[in-house]
Amino acid sequence: MNQPNAAVSPSPAPSRPAPAQFEAALSGGAFAALDQFGVIEALGDDAATFLHGQLTNDIEHLDAASARLTGYCSPKGRLLASMLAWRAQGAVRLLVSKDLTASVQKRLSMFVLRAKAKLADVTDSVGVVGFAGDVRAALSGLFDALPDGVHVHVAGPAGSLIRVPDAQARARYLWIGPKALVDARLAALEGELARVSPAVWDWLDIRAGEPRITAGVLEQFVPQMVNFDVIGAVNFRKGCYPGQEVVARSQYRGTIKRRTALAHVERAAALDAGALEQPVAPGVELFHAADPGQPCGMVVNAAAAPNGGFDLLAEIKLAALEGGTVHLGAAEGPQLVFQPLPYAFPSEV
C-alpha cells in the first residue's frame, strides 16, 4: 500500500493500564510521566528560520505564547516525524516520539550548513508530564498562570506548560521542565492527583484524534493521510520545505482519497497478552472483506481502551469506509468498529 519502506515492522502491542487509571483521568484528575517522548532543542540566531525551511508549519513566526503541531517530511513528502514546537528560553523546542528523536536530530543537523543554528537531543535533561481532567489546582502550584486555550504556551521557573487538545471532554496539559525539578515535584503531585501509566495518555491522544508518527510507521504517510491539514500541522502558505511539492499537490489536485479514522477493535485475551503473532500496533495493515488481496489501510497508533480491546487511529482509503467491513491484519482478522473523530474533514464542513 504505502510503499516508501519495503516493509513496516509493527511496534509491540500497547500495554493495558488498570481500569481505575482511566477512571482517574476521566472522572477526576491525573498525571503521567511521559517517557514515550523526546525533546530536540534548536539554538542560535537562525534556529527558527532554519526549522521553518524544514518543517510543514510556520516556525519563523511562532511566538512565545503559542505552540504548533508540525511534521518533518522526506523529499517524497512522507512523514519522518510529527512534532509539537514551541519557544523556550531563546530556543525552539520540538517534542518528538522518543524512538525517533536521535535520528531526527541527526538528520536535521545535516542540513544546517551555514545557518547559525545548533540542534541537540536534550531528552535526558528534561522531564515531560501529561495532565488530564480536573488538574488546574495542582498546576497552579507550579505555574502562576495557566494556558487559556489549545496550543497556548506559558513559561515560568518550572519550565513550559502547554494546553493540548481535549480528549473525552477532559482538558489536557503538557508540562516540560528541567528534569531534576520535575522529578522532585512528582511525589508531591501524587498527593493531589492520581498517577497513571503513560499508556493512558496514548489513549487520550487517540481519542483526541491526534496521530503520532513513530518508528512503526516511518515514511508511510503524506501529512494529509494522517489529517495534519485538518488539525493545523501544515501551513500551505509558507515557503518550501522537504517534500513541499508533494504535499501541496496532494492538497490541490482534487479529492483526498485517504484519511485517518478513529476505530475500536476487540481482541482475544491471548492476543491481548501478546501470545499471538499479530499485535494491535502501529504498522499493522488493514484489509477490506470485499478485497482481501491487498491492504486498504494501516494502523497509525493503537492504545488499550478502558473497557477492553483497543482504540486505533487508522489510515484508510475513504472508499473502504463506504460499505462492508474492515479487518485487522487480514480479511478474516478482527473487525474494526469505526467511531466519530472529534473534528470534521473539510469536505464534511
N, C-alpha and C positions, 0 to 999 in steps of 0.2 A: 504494500500500500504506500505509505510514505517512505520513500526509498533511499534517502541520502546515506543512511547506515545500512549495510548489507543485512545486519541482524541486530535486534534490540534485545538485550538481556534484561528481563524483568527484575525489578527490585524485590527484596524479600517481602513477604506478606506483612502487612501492618500489625502491630501489637494491639491487644484488646484491653483497654482500661476497665476497671470495675465500674458497674452502673452508677455507684454513688459519685464517682468523679464527674460523669456527665451531668448528673443532677446538680452538683455543686455549681457548675458553670451556668446552668440554665435557670436555676431557681434561687441561687444566692450569689456569691462572688467567689472567683477562683483565680489562681495564677499558676503558671507553668514556666520552669526554666527551659528555654528552647534551644537545646543543643543540636537541633537539626539545621541551624542557620550559622553562616559565617559572615564576617564583615570585611569588606575591602575599603581602604581609605585612600583617597586621591588628594595629594597636597601639591601646592605650587601655584604660581600666578596663572598658569594656563590650565589648571586642573578641570574646571568646569567646561571651558571651551573644548578641551580635548575630549572629554566624555560626551559632550554634545555631538561631536562628529563620529562617535562610535555607537551610541545607543539610540533607541527608537523614539525617545521622548525628549522634550526640551529641557536640557540640564543647564544651559548657559543662563537662562532666565529663572532658574529655580531660586526662590528667596528663602530666607532663614526661617520663615514661619510655615513652610509647606514641605510636604514630601510628595514624591511622584513614583508611580509604578513605571517600569520601563523594561525593555528587553535588549539583549545583545545577540545579534544575528551573524551567521556566516555570510560570505559573499553570495550564497544561493538563497538568502533570505530565511534560512532555517534557524530556529532559536537555539542558541548555545547556553542561554541562562535567562532567567527572569529575576528582576531586582526591584527593591524599594530604595529610592535615592533621597537623600536629604543633606543639608549643610550642617556641619558641627565644628565649632572652634576653628574656622578658617579652612576646613577641609570639606570635601564631598564624600559622604559615606554611602556604601552600597550594601544592602542586606541581600545575601545570596544563599541558595541551598548549599549547605556545608560540603556536600560531596563534589561540588563544582568550584568552590571558592579558589583553591590553589591554581587550578587550570585557567580560570577566568582571569585572575590577577596576572598570571604569566603571559597569557595571550594579549591582554590589553597593554601590558608593559612593552611588548614587542613593537607596538605601533606608536609609542610616544615620540620617538625620533628627536626632533629639535624642540619640542614643546617643553615648557617649564612645568613639568608635572612628574610626580613620582607616585606609583601605586604600591601599596603594601597590604598584605594579608594581616589584619590586626585581630583576628578571631580570638587568639589566646589572651588578649589584653582587655577584652570587653565581655560583658555579660548581656544576654538577651532574655527578656522575660515577657511573657504574654499575660494579659489580664482580660477577664471576661465576666460580664454580669454587673452586679452591684459593687463596684470597686472604687468609687470616687472618694470615699472617706479614706481608704487605705492609700490611694495615690496622693491625696492632699498632704499626707505626711512626708512625701518625697518631693513634691513639686508645689511651688506657690500658686501656679495656675495650671488648669487642665485644658487640653485641646477641645474646642467647641464645635468641631466639625471633622468629617472624614478627611484624612491626609493633612490635617493641621498638625504642625510640629511646635512643641515648646521645649526650650532648653533651660537647664539650671545646673547647680553644682552636682546633682545626681546623674547628669547626662541628658539624654533626649527622651522625650515622651511623644509618641505619635498615635493619633487616633486612626484606626484602620476600619474597614467596613464591618458593620454589624453582622452577626450571624444568629439566626433563630431569634431575631428581635432583641438580642443582647449586645450591649456596647462592648467594644474591644479596644485595647490599647497595647502598644509595644513600648517597653522601656529598654533602652540600650545605654548602658553606662559603664564606668570603669569596673573591671571585673572584681577587684578587691572590695569595692564599695557595694556592688550588687550582692556578692556572696555574703557580706557581713549583714545585709538587711534582709536576706531571705528568711532567716529564722524568726525575725520579728514579724514578718508578713504572715507567717503561719499562725500567729496568734489572732490575726484579723480575718484571714481568708483561707479557703481550702487550697492546699497544694495538690495539683493534679498532674497527670502524665502529659508530656508534650504531644502524645498521640491525640489527646482531646483537642489541642489547638489545631492539629492537622485536620481533624473532623470539622471543626468550626470554619477553617479556611475553605473546605469543600462546600459546606452549606452556604458560605458567602459567595460561592461561585468564582473564586479567585484561583486560577490554575498556577501551579508552581513547576518550573522546569527543573528536573532532577536528572541524574545520570541515566536513569532507565528510559528516558525519552529524549535524549540528546539529539539535536538536529533532525527531529521528526516533524516539526510544525512551523509553518509561517505564522506570524502573530495572529492573523485573523482566525486561524483554525482553533486557537485557544481563547478567542473572544477578547484579545488585547485591545482591539479597536473599540470595543464596547465599554470596557472598564477603564479606559483612559490611559492606557500604557503606550499608545502610539500617537505621535504628532505628525500629521500629514502635511503640515505647512513648514516644517523645519527643513534644514539643509540635509545634505547627503550623509549617509552612514552605511556601513557594510550591509548589503542586501536591500538597500532602499528601493532600487528599481523594481525588484521582485515584489516587495511588499506593496508598493504603490500600484503596480499592475494588477495585483490580486484584488486591490480595493476598487479600482476604477474600470476594470474590463467587463464587469457585469455582475450577476448574482453570485455571491459567495456560496459554494456548494458544500462546505464542511464547516462545522461548528463544534463547540464543546457543550455537552449537555450534562445535567445532573441526573444520576441514576442510583438505584439501590439493587443489590444482589444478595440473595440468601445463599449460604454455603453449608455443606455438611460439616458436622463437628470435626471430623477427621481432617478436612481441608482447612478449616478454621485454625486447627492446630499445626498446620504446615506439613501434614503427613502425606498429602497427595502431590502430584507433580506440578499442578498448575495453581500457583498462588493468586490471590487477588492483589495486583500490584501494578505500578506504572510500567508500561511497555507491553502488557498483555493485549493481544489482539482480540477484536470483537467480530462476530460473524452474524449475518442475517440468515434466518432459517430458509429463505427462498433462494439464497445464493451461497451455498456452503463452501464453494471452491475458493473464494477469495475474501479477505477481511474487509469489513466496512468501516472499521474504526480501531481505536486504541485507547486503553486506559491511560489517562494523564496522571491522575492522583487517586489514591484509594485510602480509606481510613475505616477502622472498625466503627460501626454505628451503635448507638445506645441500646437498642432493642434486639441486637443480633444482626448478623450479616454485615455487609459493608456498604458504605456510600462511596460513589465514584464521581469524578469528573471525567467524562468520556468524549474524546474527539471522535466525530462520526459524520458520515455522509448524511446530509439532511434528508435525502430520498429514503434512507433506511428508517427514518422515523415516521414515514407516512403510512405505514401499514406493516403487518407481520410482526415478527419478534426478533430481538437481537440477543445474542448469547455470548457468554464469556469463554474465550479460549477455543471454541469450536461451535459448529452449528447445533450440536447436541449438548452443549455446555449449559450451565445455569443461566436462566433468563434474566435480563436486566429489566427493571421497572423504572421508567423514566418519570421524573418529577419536575415541577416548575423551578426555574432559576429565579433568584431574587432580582433579576433585571431582564429587560426585553431586548431582543435583537433589533437593529434599525428597521428591518422590513416589517416588524411587528408593531412599530410605534404609530 
